[in-house]
Amino acid sequence: MESDRLIGHIDMKADRKAGVLDVKRLWLEKGVKPSAGRLEKLEAELVRLAKFAGVERGC
């Protein structure tokens, strides 16, 4: 989400054995562009989520 807008869906799994958050697939909503700034925010959020899930890094 960005503010109150849903911009996409993500399918991921915490692979604790390998120590990674494995992103299987990302779907952006119609009209949402994968800009550099948006992808940087996503990467930061995946890093935060990986820590929450108990793995070392996002993938």
C-alpha positions as CSV (number, residue, x, y, z in Angstrom):
1,M,0.0,0.0,0.0
2,E,1.0,3.6,-0.5
3,S,-0.9,5.8,1.9
4,D,-4.4,4.3,1.6
5,R,-4.0,2.9,-2.0
6,L,-3.5,-0.8,-2.7
7,I,-0.8,-0.9,-5.4
8,G,-0.2,-4.6,-5.7
9,H,0.0,-8.1,-4.3
10,I,3.1,-10.1,-3.4
11,D,3.5,-13.9,-2.9
12,M,6.4,-14.7,-0.6
13,K,7.7,-17.3,1.8
14,A,10.2,-17.2,4.7
15,D,12.7,-19.9,4.0
16,R,14.2,-20.1,7.4
17,K,16.5,-23.0,6.5
18,A,18.2,-20.8,3.8
19,G,17.7,-17.7,5.9
20,V,15.9,-15.7,3.1
21,L,12.5,-14.2,2.4
22,D,11.8,-15.7,-1.0
23,V,9.5,-13.5,-3.2
24,K,7.7,-15.8,-5.5
25,R,5.8,-13.3,-7.5
26,L,4.7,-9.6,-7.5
27,W,1.6,-8.3,-9.2
28,L,1.1,-4.6,-9.5
29,E,-2.4,-3.1,-9.8
30,K,-3.5,-1.8,-13.2
31,G,-1.9,1.6,-13.9
32,V,0.8,1.2,-11.2
33,K,4.3,1.7,-12.7
34,P,7.4,0.0,-11.1
35,S,9.3,3.3,-10.7
36,A,12.8,3.3,-9.1
37,G,11.5,5.1,-6.0
38,R,8.7,2.6,-5.6
39,L,11.0,-0.4,-5.9
40,E,13.4,1.1,-3.4
41,K,10.5,1.4,-0.9
42,L,9.5,-2.2,-1.6
43,E,13.1,-3.4,-1.0
44,A,13.2,-1.5,2.3
45,E,9.9,-3.0,3.4
46,L,11.1,-6.6,2.4
47,V,14.2,-6.1,4.5
48,R,12.0,-5.1,7.5
49,L,9.7,-8.0,6.9
50,A,12.6,-10.5,6.6
51,K,13.8,-9.4,10.1
52,F,10.3,-9.7,11.4
53,A,10.0,-13.3,9.9
54,G,13.3,-14.2,11.5
55,V,15.4,-14.5,8.4
56,E,18.6,-12.7,7.5
57,R,17.7,-11.1,4.2
58,G,15.1,-10.4,1.6
59,C,15.4,-12.0,-1.8
